[in-house]
């Protein structure tokens, strides 16, 4: 069974504009922190290039390549912040039904 979902052209155009904006922001961030020209960065983004650690270092995006994520014997400590308790808004009305309210 095939279900057709109509897609509005304006919605697709808005999504495309957001993607282009994100690509442009990524290009600006990489250009500000790398040794590459914007044209090279733009081509890499358009090609959805994934850099190896060595490539990232040659681009100037990282300073060092570590063979392991953590030092041997290191301990990861997780910090969980409990969510704030949801406060119920105070209502200006009674939760009782009109039949149960006596005057």
N, C-alpha and C positions, 0 to 999 in steps of 0.2 A: 504494500500500500504506500503510495506516495502522497505526501502532504505538501501542498504549495503554500508558501508564506510570502505574501506580497512585501517587497522591500521598497521603501520610499527613497527616491533618488536623493532628496535633501539630507536624509539620515546618512546615507553612504558618503556623500560629499563631506559632511561634518566629521565623520570618522576618519576619512582620508586626510582632512586638514589637521586633525589631532595627531595622526601618525607622522605627517610631514613636519609638524612643529616639534614633536619629540625627537625626530631624526636631526633637525636643525640644532636643538638644544644639546644633544649628544655630541654633535660635530663641534660646537663651540667649546664645550667642556674639554673634549679631547684635544682640540687645537690649543687651548690655553695651557694644557699640561703635557704636551708632547713636542717632539721635534719635527713633526710632519706638517706639510702644507694642507690647507683646507681642501684643496681639490683631491689630494690623496685620501684624506679622511672621508670625504663625501663618497668617493668611489668604493672605499672599504665598507662603509655603512650600507650603500645601495646593494653591494654584493653579499651583505650579511656575513662579513668576515669575522671569524673567531680567531683571535691571536693566540699563539703559543706563548708560554712564559718568556721564551727567548725573544720573540717578536715584540711582546709588550715592553720588554727591557730596551730593545733597540729603538722603539718608538719614544722612549722616555717616560712611559706611563708608570713603570715600577722601578725601584732602585736595586732590589735584590731578589734572587730566586732561592727559596729555601727548599731543601729536599724533603722535609717533613712539615706538617702543619704545626705541630707543637713539639717542644723539647721533650725528650724522654722523661717520664715521671711527672710531667705537668698534670694538673688536675683542672678540669672544667667545672666551674661553679655557675649554676644557673640561678638567675634572679627572676622570680615571678612577682609581679605587682598585682595584687588582687584588684579586680575591677571595683570602681566606686559603686556603692549600693545605690540602686535606682530609687530615687525619691519620688513617691507618688504625689502628684499635685493635690493640694487641698481643694476640695470641691465646695462651692458655695451652696450646695444642696445636700439633702439627706439621702442616704442610700436606701432608706426604707420606702416602701411603696405608699402611695397616698391612702390606701385602705387601712394601713396599720398606724397611721399618724392620728392621734386623738387631739382634739382642740381643747 
